[in-house]
Amino acid sequence: MLAIIDYGVGNLTSVLNMFKRLSVDACITSDLETIQKADKLMIPGVGHFDKCMQNFNASGLRPAIEAIKAKGSTPILGICVGAQMMTRRSEEGVEDGLGWVEADTVRFQLDPSLGLKVPHMGWTDVSPANSASPLFNDIPEEPRFYFAHSYHFRFYGEDLTTATCDYGYSFTCAFQRGNIFGVQFHPEKSHRFGMSILTNFAAL
């Protein structure tokens, strides 16, 4: 069973509906016992980084999820701000992130001459890395995903990038460290490409 963590933020119903379309056994839950028994976890996230972290910390679920993460056997996928929370911090706020990866979340710094707006919104081509994670196995050709964000991951030291995207410059839009997966885009809004990502995650 796959548990979509309900900590008061995120587009939970859209994610669950996509899993239902894929015939994946999934549920939205804040129940500690259900989360501990799940064989996969998903951390969604929409909105302001600080609000998401504050809700997550106040939920009472963080210690259990941290313990599950530390064991290294349960795949955990963060989506959008849920993935940003896995970094050390964000320029969007002052709250500490989870620090599961050696990265920060930084605001786009775009050359004004490019005429690009922040936030980055809409469908954009994505390039899986040569050593892409299993999330990108058998992905349809010319993958494109739906984005809605003003901040992106910046890694330091070990590069955990599994896919990149270009918006004014190339940036990491997906990463993996062991059982930890993060994607900046919204697979639940990305049609067949997103369905492929979620199918691969459910199969881990």
Residue pairs with C-beta under 8 A, 6 or more apart in sequence:
1 25
1 26
1 27
1 34
1 37
1 38
1 39
1 40
2 19
2 24
2 25
2 26
2 27
2 38
2 39
2 40
2 41
2 42
2 202
3 26
3 27
3 29
3 34
3 35
3 38
3 40
3 41
3 42
4 12
4 15
4 16
4 19
4 26
4 27
4 28
4 29
4 42
4 44
5 29
5 30
5 35
5 41
5 42
5 43
5 44
5 61
5 65
6 12
6 28
6 29
6 30
7 30
7 52
7 55
7 56
7 59
7 61
8 55
8 59
9 44
9 45
9 46
9 47
9 51
9 52
9 55
9 81
10 44
10 45
10 46
10 79
10 81
10 82
11 44
11 46
11 186
11 188
12 28
12 44
13 28
14 188
14 189
15 42
15 44
15 79
15 188
16 26
16 27
16 28
17 188
18 187
18 188
18 194
18 195
18 198
19 26
19 198
19 202
20 26
21 195
22 195
22 198
22 199
22 202
24 198
24 199
24 202
26 202
27 34
29 35
30 59
30 61
32 60
32 61
32 64
35 41
35 61
35 64
35 65
35 68
36 64
36 68
38 74
39 74
40 74
40 75
40 76
40 77
40 201
40 202
40 204
41 65
41 68
41 74
41 75
41 76
41 77
42 76
42 77
42 78
42 79
42 82
42 201
43 56
43 65
43 76
43 77
43 78
43 79
43 82
43 83
43 85
43 86
44 79
44 80
44 82
45 52
45 78
45 79
45 80
45 81
45 82
45 83
45 84
45 85
46 52
46 80
46 81
47 81
48 81
48 92
48 93
49 81
49 84
49 85
49 90
49 92
49 93
49 95
49 97
49 105
49 151
50 90
50 92
50 93
50 94
50 95
52 81
52 82
52 85
53 85
53 93
53 95
53 96
53 97
54 95
56 62
56 85
65 76
66 98
68 74
68 76
69 76
69 100
69 179
69 180
72 178
72 179
73 179
74 179
75 179
75 181
75 201
75 204
76 179
76 180
76 181
77 135
77 181
77 182
77 183
77 201
78 84
78 85
78 86
78 180
78 181
78 182
78 183
79 182
79 183
79 186
79 187
79 188
80 148
80 149
80 183
80 184
80 185
80 186
82 182
83 153
83 175
83 182
83 183
83 184
84 90
84 97
84 105
84 151
84 153
84 182
84 184
85 97
85 98
86 97
86 98
86 100
86 101
86 180
86 182
87 97
87 98
87 99
87 100
87 101
87 103
87 104
87 105
87 153
88 96
88 97
88 99
88 101
88 102
88 103
88 104
89 95
89 96
89 97
89 104
89 105
90 97
90 104
90 105
90 106
90 151
91 104
91 105
91 106
91 107
91 151
92 105
92 107
92 150
92 151
97 105
100 177
100 180
101 155
101 160
101 175
101 177
101 180
101 182
102 155
102 156
102 157
102 158
103 153
103 154
103 155
103 156
103 160
103 172
103 175
104 153
104 154
104 156
105 151
105 152
105 153
105 154
106 151
106 152
106 153
106 154
107 118
107 150
107 151
108 118
108 120
108 150
108 151
108 152
108 167
108 168
110 116
110 118
110 167
110 168
110 169
111 168
114 168
116 167
116 168
118 150
119 148
119 149
119 150
120 147
120 148
120 149
120 150
120 167
121 147
121 148
122 146
122 147
123 144
123 145
123 146
123 147
123 190
124 144
124 145
124 147
124 165
124 166
124 167
124 185
125 142
125 143
125 144
125 165
125 166
126 143
126 144
126 145
126 163
126 164
126 165
126 173
126 174
126 185
126 193
127 163
127 164
127 165
128 136
128 139
128 143
128 162
128 163
128 174
129 161
129 162
129 163
129 164
131 162
132 162
132 163
133 162
133 174
133 176
133 181
134 200
134 204
135 162
135 174
135 176
135 181
135 183
135 197
135 200
135 201
136 143
136 162
136 163
136 174
136 197
136 200
137 200
138 196
138 200
139 193
139 196
139 197
140 192
140 193
140 196
143 193
143 196
144 190
144 193
145 165
145 173
145 183
145 185
145 186
145 187
145 190
145 193
145 194
146 185
146 186
146 189
146 190
146 194
147 165
147 167
147 173
147 184
147 185
147 186
148 186
149 184
152 171
152 172
152 173
152 184
153 171
153 172
153 173
153 175
153 182
153 184
154 171
154 172
155 161
155 172
155 175
160 172
160 175
160 176
160 177
161 172
161 174
161 175
162 174
162 175
162 176
163 172
163 173
163 174
163 183
164 170
164 171
164 172
164 173
165 171
165 173
165 184
165 185
172 184
173 183
173 184
173 185
174 181
174 182
174 183
174 184
174 185
175 181
175 182
176 182
181 201
183 197
185 194
186 194
187 193
187 194
187 195
187 197
187 198
188 194
188 198
190 197
